[in-house]
């Protein structure tokens, strides 16, 4: 993750949404997510501990929301985390990112400003 990534000063999505995914992503099933960090949701899905109910905060989230955060299992995070992108990260608005940020009093992200040559 680059040092200018807005996720490093946010963390709202990790403290707002349930982070659920197929149990096959757990280490015991050959995946990458540590088993001790998940709770069962049903026979097919698990969730990161801390996100299975509200208020949510993923157990892998370290630091202070809106200031300085990191994921303690970033390299081993689930596909649901890998697939969640900040608004404008890929040139696409993500209203879910905005909603999580708003829940913690953070301004929405804006598209990058293009500089004319």
Secondary structure, 3 states (H helix, E strand, C coil): CCCCCHHHHCCCHHHCCCCEEEHHHEHHHCCCECHHHEEECCCCEEEECCCCCCCCCCCCEEEECCCEEEECCHHHCCHHHHCCCCCCCCCCCCHHHHHHHHHCCCCCCCCCCCCCC
